Amino acid sequence: MTSAELRRRLIRPGLRAVPTPRTNPFAFGYLTLLLGTTLYARFGDPDTVHRLQSLSSTDAHNLLAHPALSLVGSGLWVAGPVWMPYFWAFALTVAPLERRIGGLRALGVFGAGHVTATLLSQGVVVAAVATGHAEAGLLDAMDIGVSYGVLASLGALAGLLGPTGRKVALGAGVALIGHQVVGDADLVTAIGHPAALAVGVALWPVVRGGGPRRPRRSWGGRVAAWAGLRPVPRSS
């Protein structure tokens, strides 16, 4: 493959897949918001950051006291000090989903995964504490981040891909969940992550109703389709 072919087939499509305000207003806007809160969490007053994140946490006590505030607020932060992994997560899941079904419906998928997985996982926490299978401190454990929405977007996107792409997408989701369960035995995410992926899969009938199914493509066309791009014409 020549350098010109490499640029035409890989580099240029990859650059076009990056979320922009024109192609992905929802994904780009959300990433910009998360970048802002991540920078504030790193450089802002530590006490103020802790208070804001504690107020935004979707732990069981917050959900009972102010459910709407915690459900919305928890999605304004990333779990950890690094933003870049979420850029790639959005670029590979939320952005291509938005290109296919539109920003509002992508927001709906993201929100459905975030809310459903949060409520289910915290319900399991409450049941575990009530039956003595978990310590009461888990009811106040910090729970913020956007991983549920990202996994729901991945699950929904899989339903718009061909058989091979669908297996790859779902396999990647299952692998990520398995790695998390093995590496960090956290009850909340052990329930919430698979639940979020399942929400995305359950929404296949909804996302598939956004337009006619596309014809089968060559390998290069499939890569472009994954990124939500127009196929690149071949040179003679």
C-alpha positions as CSV (number, residue, x, y, z in Angstrom):
1,M,0.0,0.0,0.0
2,T,1.5,3.3,-1.1
3,S,1.5,6.4,1.2
4,A,-1.2,8.0,-0.9
5,E,-3.4,4.9,-0.6
6,L,-2.7,4.8,3.2
7,R,-3.9,8.4,3.5
8,R,-7.0,7.8,1.4
9,R,-8.1,4.5,2.9
10,L,-7.1,4.9,6.6
11,I,-5.9,8.3,7.7
12,R,-8.5,10.5,6.1
13,P,-11.4,8.3,7.1
14,G,-10.0,8.2,10.6
15,L,-9.8,11.9,10.8
16,R,-13.3,12.3,9.5
17,A,-14.5,9.9,12.3
18,V,-13.5,12.5,14.9
19,P,-16.6,14.1,16.4
20,T,-17.1,17.7,15.2
21,P,-19.8,20.3,15.9
22,R,-21.3,19.7,12.4
23,T,-21.2,15.9,12.2
24,N,-21.8,15.1,15.9
25,P,-23.3,18.0,17.8
26,F,-24.4,15.7,20.7
27,A,-21.1,13.7,21.0
28,F,-18.9,16.8,20.5
29,G,-20.9,18.9,23.0
30,Y,-20.9,16.2,25.6
31,L,-17.2,15.6,25.2
32,T,-16.5,19.3,25.6
33,L,-18.6,19.5,28.8
34,L,-16.8,16.5,30.2
35,L,-13.4,18.1,29.3
36,G,-14.5,21.2,31.3
37,T,-15.5,19.2,34.4
38,T,-12.4,17.1,34.2
39,L,-10.2,20.1,34.1
40,Y,-12.1,21.7,37.0
41,A,-11.8,18.4,39.0
42,R,-8.1,18.5,38.5
43,F,-7.3,22.2,39.1
44,G,-10.3,23.5,41.1
45,D,-10.6,23.7,44.8
46,P,-10.5,20.1,46.1
47,D,-13.2,20.7,48.8
48,T,-15.6,22.3,46.3
49,V,-14.9,19.5,43.8
50,H,-15.6,16.9,46.4
51,R,-18.8,18.5,47.5
52,L,-20.1,18.8,43.9
53,Q,-19.2,15.2,43.0
54,S,-20.8,14.0,46.3
55,L,-24.0,15.9,45.5
56,S,-23.9,14.4,41.9
57,S,-23.3,10.8,43.0
58,T,-26.0,8.3,42.2
59,D,-25.5,6.4,45.5
60,A,-28.7,5.0,47.1
61,H,-29.0,7.8,49.6
62,N,-28.7,10.6,47.0
63,L,-31.2,8.8,44.7
64,L,-33.8,8.8,47.5
65,A,-33.1,12.4,48.5
66,H,-32.8,14.1,45.1
67,P,-33.1,11.5,42.2
68,A,-33.2,13.9,39.3
69,L,-30.3,16.0,40.4
70,S,-28.1,12.9,41.0
71,L,-29.0,11.2,37.8
72,V,-28.2,14.2,35.7
73,G,-25.3,15.4,37.8
74,S,-23.5,12.0,37.8
75,G,-23.3,12.2,34.0
76,L,-21.4,15.4,34.1
77,W,-18.2,13.9,35.4
78,V,-15.7,11.2,34.3
79,A,-14.7,8.5,36.7
80,G,-11.1,9.4,37.2
81,P,-8.7,12.2,36.4
82,V,-8.1,11.3,32.7
83,W,-10.4,12.6,29.9
84,M,-8.8,11.1,26.7
85,P,-10.1,7.5,27.1
86,Y,-13.6,8.9,27.0
87,F,-12.9,10.8,23.8
88,W,-12.1,7.5,22.1
89,A,-15.0,5.8,23.8
90,F,-17.4,8.4,22.4
91,A,-15.7,8.4,19.0
92,L,-16.2,4.7,18.6
93,T,-19.7,4.3,20.1
94,V,-21.7,7.5,20.6
95,A,-20.5,9.4,17.5
96,P,-21.2,6.6,14.9
97,L,-24.5,5.9,16.6
98,E,-25.4,9.6,16.4
99,R,-24.5,9.7,12.7
100,R,-27.0,6.9,12.0
101,I,-30.0,7.8,14.1
102,G,-29.5,11.5,14.9
103,G,-28.5,13.5,18.0
104,L,-31.8,13.3,19.9
105,R,-32.2,9.6,19.5
106,A,-28.6,9.0,20.4
107,L,-29.2,11.1,23.6
108,G,-32.2,8.9,24.3
109,V,-30.2,5.7,24.0
110,F,-27.4,7.2,26.2
111,G,-29.8,8.4,28.8
112,A,-31.8,5.2,28.9
113,G,-28.6,3.2,29.6
114,H,-27.4,5.7,32.2
115,V,-30.7,5.8,34.1
116,T,-31.7,2.2,33.8
117,A,-28.3,0.7,34.8
118,T,-28.0,3.2,37.7
119,L,-31.4,2.4,39.2
120,L,-30.9,-1.4,38.7
121,S,-27.4,-1.5,40.2
122,Q,-28.3,0.7,43.2
123,G,-31.4,-1.4,43.7
124,V,-29.2,-4.5,44.0
125,V,-27.0,-2.5,46.5
126,V,-30.0,-1.7,48.7
127,A,-31.1,-5.3,48.6
128,A,-27.6,-6.6,49.4
129,V,-27.3,-4.2,52.4
130,A,-30.8,-5.1,53.6
131,T,-30.1,-8.8,53.5
132,G,-26.7,-8.4,55.2
133,H,-24.6,-9.4,52.1
134,A,-23.0,-5.9,51.8
135,E,-21.8,-3.3,54.3
136,A,-24.1,-0.2,54.9
137,G,-21.3,2.1,53.7
138,L,-22.0,1.0,50.1
139,L,-25.2,3.1,50.2
140,D,-23.0,6.2,50.2
141,A,-20.3,5.0,47.9
142,M,-19.4,7.6,45.2
143,D,-21.0,6.7,41.8
144,I,-20.3,9.1,39.0
145,G,-19.4,8.7,35.3
146,V,-20.7,8.1,31.8
147,S,-19.7,4.4,31.3
148,Y,-23.3,3.2,31.4
149,G,-24.3,5.6,28.6
150,V,-21.3,4.6,26.5
151,L,-22.0,0.9,26.9
152,A,-25.7,1.4,26.0
153,S,-24.6,3.3,22.9
154,L,-22.2,0.4,22.0
155,G,-25.0,-2.1,22.4
156,A,-27.4,-0.1,20.3
157,L,-24.8,0.5,17.6
158,A,-24.2,-3.2,17.3
159,G,-27.8,-3.6,16.1
160,L,-27.0,-1.3,13.1
161,L,-24.0,-3.2,11.9
162,G,-23.6,-6.3,9.8
163,P,-23.2,-9.8,11.3
164,T,-19.4,-9.5,11.6
165,G,-19.4,-6.0,13.0
166,R,-22.2,-6.9,15.4
167,K,-20.1,-9.7,16.8
168,V,-17.1,-7.5,17.1
169,A,-19.0,-4.8,18.9
170,L,-20.7,-7.0,21.3
171,G,-17.5,-9.0,21.9
172,A,-15.7,-5.9,22.7
173,G,-18.4,-4.9,25.2
174,V,-18.4,-8.2,26.9
175,A,-14.6,-8.2,27.1
176,L,-14.5,-4.8,28.7
177,I,-17.1,-5.9,31.2
178,G,-15.3,-9.1,32.0
179,H,-12.0,-7.3,32.5
180,Q,-13.7,-4.9,34.9
181,V,-15.3,-7.7,36.9
182,V,-12.1,-9.6,37.2
183,G,-9.9,-6.6,37.9
184,D,-12.2,-4.8,40.3
185,A,-14.9,-6.7,42.2
186,D,-17.2,-3.7,42.5
187,L,-20.9,-4.6,43.0
188,V,-22.3,-1.5,41.4
189,T,-20.4,-1.7,38.1
190,A,-20.6,-5.5,38.0
191,I,-24.4,-5.0,37.8
192,G,-24.5,-1.7,36.0
193,H,-22.2,-2.4,33.1
194,P,-23.8,-5.5,31.7
195,A,-27.2,-3.9,32.3
196,A,-26.3,-0.9,30.3
197,L,-25.1,-3.0,27.4
198,A,-28.3,-5.0,27.6
199,V,-30.3,-1.8,27.4
200,G,-28.6,-0.9,24.2
201,V,-29.4,-4.3,22.7
202,A,-33.0,-4.1,23.9
203,L,-33.3,-0.8,21.9
204,W,-32.4,-2.4,18.5
205,P,-36.1,-2.2,17.3
206,V,-36.1,1.5,18.1
207,V,-32.8,2.4,16.5
208,R,-33.4,0.2,13.4
209,G,-36.5,2.2,12.7
210,G,-34.5,5.3,11.8
211,G,-34.2,4.4,8.1
212,P,-33.8,1.7,5.6
213,R,-31.1,-0.9,6.1
214,R,-28.0,-0.3,4.1
215,P,-26.7,-2.7,1.5
216,R,-23.7,-5.0,2.2
217,R,-20.3,-3.3,1.7
218,S,-16.8,-4.4,1.0
219,W,-14.3,-4.4,3.9
220,G,-13.3,-0.7,3.2
221,G,-17.0,0.2,3.0
222,R,-17.7,-1.5,6.3
223,V,-14.9,0.5,8.0
224,A,-16.4,3.7,6.6
225,A,-19.8,2.6,7.7
226,W,-18.7,2.0,11.3
227,A,-17.3,5.5,11.4
228,G,-20.5,6.9,9.8
229,L,-18.7,8.1,6.7
230,R,-19.5,8.2,3.0
231,P,-17.7,5.4,1.1
232,V,-14.5,6.6,-0.6
233,P,-14.5,5.9,-4.4
234,R,-11.8,3.6,-5.7
235,S,-9.3,4.9,-8.2
236,S,-9.0,3.1,-11.5
